[in-house]
């Protein structure tokens, strides 16, 4: 299996794993833990795990230069913590499906920024894949067919999540020139964790250990909703250009919609199947 094929699989796996975020956040919210604290938990927990894992397995990931600190800071605070903050709040305001499509305005952001900043070509194939991705997201979430609600505040948070999430690909593009994928991921979470206490409600911390179910959902959010997909996504970007990687990972809103349907009773429709087809087609086109 070629390195590029492995990279595609890593990006797809990252999108699927991110799609399960709502499963964990819904249960944490039901335990009266605020969106701010959930976002902070996601970043702090991931940073602690990454530091422990790489201290044992990849000490080279700890290398950092003064030249890269502004990029790591932007990647951590603006992208990692920023997208967590906006996305957690969007999920509280909207259905998981609607939150998913608003998050995936990110490919459009990345394609535009990649053309303007990274000087990547906007090919017909990439444009077609982007169009299919956005159409698929709209169909999956019910935006085209109606039936899904989104408040103005939810729209604000959703677009904010898309912009900040898209910036991760741009910062990582430059950082991966001089840093390993493990280093880029770890330092993004370290800088995010450094700023995360500003969001935490200290009185909510005991709630994380109030029951085994809450603790398991907190661990699931950190490991499967943050740590694992971030590692897979950044690793995949070593062999796939930024705008293409963003589109491939767009399986996330489709998975988020299915999580909403299966676990929270959100309606299933023909549009969902059509949207899934569009998203899968876009991945195949980019392959």
C-alpha positions as CSV (number, residue, x, y, z in Angstrom):
1,X,0.0,0.0,0.0
2,X,1.5,3.4,-1.0
3,X,2.1,6.2,1.4
4,X,-0.5,8.3,-0.4
5,X,-3.1,5.6,0.0
6,X,-2.4,5.3,3.7
7,X,-2.7,9.1,3.9
8,X,-6.2,8.9,2.3
9,X,-7.2,6.2,4.8
10,X,-5.9,8.3,7.7
11,X,-7.8,11.3,6.6
12,X,-11.0,9.3,6.2
13,X,-10.6,7.7,9.6
14,X,-10.1,11.1,11.1
15,X,-13.3,12.4,9.6
16,X,-15.3,9.4,10.9
17,X,-13.8,9.7,14.4
18,X,-14.6,13.4,14.6
19,X,-18.1,12.6,13.6
20,X,-18.7,10.9,17.0
21,X,-18.0,14.1,19.0
22,X,-21.7,14.8,19.4
23,X,-22.3,11.4,21.0
24,X,-20.0,12.4,23.9
25,X,-20.8,16.1,24.2
26,X,-24.6,15.4,24.4
27,X,-24.1,13.2,27.4
28,X,-21.7,15.6,29.0
29,X,-24.2,18.5,28.5
30,X,-26.9,16.3,30.1
31,X,-24.6,16.1,33.2
32,X,-24.7,20.0,33.4
33,X,-21.2,20.5,32.1
34,X,-21.1,23.7,30.0
35,X,-19.9,24.0,26.5
36,X,-16.9,26.1,27.5
37,X,-15.8,23.5,30.0
38,X,-16.3,20.7,27.4
39,X,-14.1,22.6,24.9
40,X,-11.4,23.1,27.6
41,X,-11.6,19.5,28.7
42,X,-11.1,18.3,25.1
43,X,-7.9,20.4,24.7
44,X,-6.3,19.9,28.2
45,X,-7.0,16.1,28.2
46,X,-5.5,15.7,24.7
47,X,-2.4,17.7,25.6
48,X,-1.7,15.7,28.7
49,X,-2.1,12.4,26.9
50,X,0.1,13.5,24.0
51,X,2.8,14.7,26.3
52,X,2.8,11.4,28.2
53,X,2.7,9.2,25.0
54,X,5.4,11.1,23.1
55,X,7.7,11.4,26.2
56,X,7.9,7.6,25.9
57,X,7.7,7.0,22.2
58,X,8.8,10.1,20.2
59,X,10.9,12.7,22.1
60,X,11.7,14.3,18.8
61,X,8.2,15.7,18.8
62,X,9.2,18.1,21.6
63,X,11.6,20.0,19.4
64,X,10.4,23.6,18.8
65,X,12.1,26.6,17.3
66,X,11.5,30.3,18.1
67,X,10.6,30.8,14.5
68,X,7.7,28.4,14.7
69,X,6.2,29.5,18.0
70,X,3.8,32.1,16.4
71,X,2.6,29.3,14.0
72,X,2.2,26.8,16.9
73,X,0.4,29.5,18.9
74,X,-2.0,30.2,16.1
75,X,-2.6,26.6,15.4
76,X,-3.2,25.9,19.1
77,X,-5.3,28.9,20.3
78,X,-7.0,30.0,17.1
79,X,-7.5,26.6,15.4
80,X,-7.6,23.9,18.0
81,X,-9.2,25.7,21.0
82,X,-11.1,28.1,18.8
83,X,-12.8,25.4,16.7
84,X,-13.6,23.4,19.9
85,X,-15.2,26.4,21.5
86,X,-17.3,27.3,18.5
87,X,-18.3,23.8,17.6
88,X,-19.4,22.8,21.2
89,X,-21.6,25.9,21.3
90,X,-23.0,25.2,17.8
91,X,-24.0,21.7,18.8
92,X,-25.8,23.2,21.8
93,X,-27.8,25.6,19.6
94,X,-28.4,23.2,16.6
95,X,-28.9,19.6,15.8
96,X,-25.7,17.5,15.3
97,X,-26.5,17.5,11.6
98,X,-26.7,21.3,11.2
99,X,-23.6,21.7,13.3
100,X,-21.8,19.3,11.0
101,X,-22.5,21.2,7.8
102,X,-21.6,24.6,9.3
103,X,-18.3,23.1,10.5
104,X,-17.7,22.0,7.0
105,X,-17.8,25.4,5.5
106,X,-14.1,24.8,6.4
107,X,-13.2,23.2,3.0
108,X,-14.3,26.3,1.2
109,X,-12.2,28.4,3.6
110,X,-9.2,26.2,3.1
111,X,-9.5,26.1,-0.7
112,X,-9.7,29.9,-0.9
113,X,-6.8,30.4,1.5
114,X,-4.8,27.7,-0.2
115,X,-5.1,29.4,-3.5
116,X,-4.4,32.9,-2.1
117,X,-1.7,32.0,0.5
118,X,-0.3,28.6,-0.4
119,X,-0.5,29.2,-4.2
120,X,-2.1,25.8,-4.7
121,X,-3.9,25.4,-8.1
122,X,-7.7,25.4,-8.1
123,X,-8.2,22.5,-10.5
124,X,-11.5,21.4,-12.0
125,X,-11.3,18.1,-10.1
126,X,-10.8,19.9,-6.8
127,X,-13.6,22.4,-7.6
128,X,-16.0,19.5,-8.5
129,X,-15.1,17.6,-5.3
130,X,-15.6,20.7,-3.2
131,X,-19.0,21.3,-4.8
132,X,-20.1,17.7,-4.2
133,X,-18.9,17.9,-0.6
134,X,-20.9,21.0,0.2
135,X,-23.9,19.6,-1.6
136,X,-23.6,16.4,0.3
137,X,-23.3,18.2,3.6
138,X,-26.4,20.2,2.8
139,X,-28.4,17.1,1.9
140,X,-27.2,15.1,4.9
141,X,-28.1,17.8,7.3
142,X,-31.5,18.6,5.8
143,X,-30.6,22.2,4.9
144,X,-31.8,21.8,1.3
145,X,-34.9,19.9,2.2
146,X,-35.8,21.8,5.4
147,X,-36.7,20.2,8.6
148,X,-33.6,21.2,10.5
149,X,-33.5,24.3,12.7
150,X,-30.6,26.7,13.3
151,X,-30.8,29.8,15.5
152,X,-28.9,33.0,14.4
153,X,-26.5,32.3,17.4
154,X,-26.1,28.8,16.2
155,X,-25.2,30.0,12.7
156,X,-22.6,32.4,14.2
157,X,-21.0,29.6,16.2
158,X,-21.2,27.2,13.2
159,X,-19.5,29.6,10.8
160,X,-16.9,30.4,13.5
161,X,-16.2,26.6,13.8
162,X,-15.7,26.3,10.1
163,X,-13.3,29.2,9.8
164,X,-11.2,28.2,12.8
165,X,-11.2,24.6,11.8
166,X,-10.1,25.5,8.3
167,X,-7.1,27.5,9.6
168,X,-5.6,24.3,11.1
169,X,-4.8,23.1,7.6
170,X,-3.1,26.4,6.8
171,X,-1.0,26.6,9.9
172,X,-0.1,22.9,9.6
173,X,1.0,23.3,6.0
174,X,3.8,25.6,7.1
175,X,4.7,23.7,10.3
176,X,5.0,20.3,8.6
177,X,7.9,21.7,6.5
178,X,10.1,21.7,9.6
179,X,8.3,19.6,12.1
180,X,6.9,16.1,12.4
181,X,3.2,15.4,12.3
182,X,3.4,14.3,16.0
183,X,5.1,17.5,17.0
184,X,2.6,19.7,15.1
185,X,-0.3,17.9,16.8
186,X,1.2,17.9,20.3
187,X,2.2,21.5,20.3
188,X,-1.1,22.6,19.0
189,X,-2.8,21.0,22.0
190,X,-0.2,22.3,24.4
191,X,-0.8,25.9,23.4
192,X,-4.6,25.3,23.3
193,X,-4.4,23.8,26.8
194,X,-2.4,26.8,28.0
195,X,-5.3,29.1,27.1
196,X,-8.1,26.6,27.9
197,X,-8.3,27.5,31.7
198,X,-9.8,30.8,30.6
199,X,-13.0,28.9,29.6
200,X,-13.3,26.5,32.5
201,X,-16.0,26.8,35.2
202,X,-14.1,25.5,38.2
203,X,-17.4,24.5,39.9
204,X,-18.1,22.0,37.1
205,X,-14.9,20.0,37.5
206,X,-16.3,17.6,40.2
207,X,-19.1,16.7,37.8
208,X,-16.6,14.9,35.5
209,X,-16.2,12.3,38.2
210,X,-19.8,12.3,39.4
211,X,-20.5,8.9,37.7
212,X,-18.7,6.3,35.7
213,X,-20.9,7.2,32.6
214,X,-19.8,10.9,32.7
215,X,-16.1,9.9,33.1
216,X,-16.3,7.5,30.2
217,X,-17.9,10.1,28.0
218,X,-15.2,12.6,29.0
219,X,-12.5,10.1,28.1
220,X,-14.3,9.2,24.8
221,X,-14.4,12.9,23.8
222,X,-10.7,13.3,24.5
223,X,-9.5,10.1,22.9
224,X,-11.9,9.5,20.0
225,X,-13.3,13.0,19.5
226,X,-10.0,14.8,19.6
227,X,-6.7,13.0,20.1
228,X,-7.0,10.1,17.6
229,X,-8.5,12.1,14.7
230,X,-6.0,15.0,15.2
231,X,-3.1,12.6,15.0
232,X,-4.5,10.8,11.9
233,X,-5.4,14.1,10.2
234,X,-2.0,15.7,10.7
235,X,-0.2,12.5,9.7
236,X,-2.3,12.3,6.5
237,X,-1.4,15.9,5.6
238,X,2.3,14.9,5.3
239,X,1.4,13.4,1.9
240,X,-1.8,15.3,0.9
241,X,-2.1,19.0,0.2
242,X,-4.2,21.1,2.6
243,X,-7.3,21.8,0.5
244,X,-7.6,18.2,-0.7
245,X,-7.1,16.8,2.9
246,X,-9.9,19.1,4.2
247,X,-12.4,17.8,1.6
248,X,-11.4,14.1,2.2
249,X,-12.1,14.5,5.9
250,X,-15.6,15.8,5.1
251,X,-17.1,12.4,6.1
252,X,-17.4,13.9,9.5
253,X,-20.8,15.7,9.0
254,X,-22.2,12.6,7.4
255,X,-21.2,10.5,10.5
256,X,-22.4,13.2,12.8
257,X,-25.8,13.1,11.1
258,X,-25.9,9.3,11.5
259,X,-25.0,9.6,15.2
260,X,-27.9,12.0,15.6
261,X,-30.3,9.6,13.8
262,X,-29.2,6.5,15.6
263,X,-28.6,7.8,19.2
264,X,-30.8,10.8,19.4
265,X,-33.7,10.1,17.1
266,X,-33.1,12.7,14.4
267,X,-35.1,11.9,11.3
268,X,-33.7,9.7,8.4
269,X,-34.6,10.7,4.9
270,X,-33.7,10.0,1.2
271,X,-31.8,13.2,1.3
272,X,-29.4,11.8,3.9
273,X,-28.6,8.8,1.6
274,X,-28.1,11.2,-1.4
275,X,-25.9,13.4,0.7
276,X,-23.7,10.5,1.8
277,X,-23.4,9.5,-1.9
278,X,-22.2,13.0,-2.8
279,X,-19.6,13.0,0.0
280,X,-18.3,9.5,-0.9
281,X,-18.1,10.6,-4.5
282,X,-16.0,13.6,-3.7
283,X,-13.6,11.4,-1.8
284,X,-13.4,9.1,-4.8
285,X,-12.8,12.0,-7.2
286,X,-9.9,13.2,-5.1
287,X,-8.5,9.7,-4.8
